[in-house]
């Protein structure tokens, strides 16, 4: 799963035999990757759209595992543009049913955090580490030079989601103060994690940091996805499926 077409484009180029099927108003690409049956899909942007897509993957296509790749804004100290964050848990930063429930807690679940699957994430981590050692092999020397990606790092930790594109310094600073453990912010992961929790489906998620979720968040965003994030996703997933 990815939220936008640009994030999924390189993945679709890698599938040798994908067949497009439609369900729930979405296109799903069914095929094989290194001998594994896979379904690729755009979640679309936002928590409701992502939850609908995850449910369709499980109910309609019977998937047994979900991997989400794409971009996010960096929040944590030392999380730079071009780094990669592997989620160990997800939280909805805009969930607030207080005073009936504590802030961020999902009503009737008794929890705010939804964990990623440790085993699936470990394999995705190993694949990512191989790619980041030589980013020029995945991206090309020109992209590495353009975005100064000479020593990209992998971070493990909390990713927070909300139905708002965080694009000002004031917003990102407020999130850091309220959720100091958050490494990155995006708009889908926590919703997918809640659906996977409901169905007992293992989930892993990898987000390339495209910006610092501040006043510069719009700069070269589309170009970064095309030349960096989408290629990271395809190359990392190729290593991931080879390791399974």
JOZIKA-V366334 format. One record per run of one state. SS is the DSSP state (@ for helix, = for strand, . for the rest). FROM is the first residue (numbers start at 1). TO is the last residue. Records with the same first field share a line. If there is no record, write none. Layout:
SS->FROM-TO ; FROM-TO
This chain:
.->1-1 ; 3-4 ; 15-18 ; 24-25 ; 34-35 ; 43-46 ; 62-64 ; 75-83 ; 93-105 ; 107-110 ; 112-113 ; 116-117 ; 134-134 ; 140-140 ; 147-153 ; 162-168 ; 179-181 ; 187-188 ; 200-201 ; 212-220 ; 244-244
=->2-2 ; 19-23 ; 26-33 ; 36-42 ; 65-74 ; 84-92 ; 106-106 ; 111-111 ; 114-115 ; 154-161 ; 182-186 ; 202-211
@->5-14 ; 47-61 ; 118-133 ; 135-139 ; 141-146 ; 169-178 ; 189-199 ; 221-243
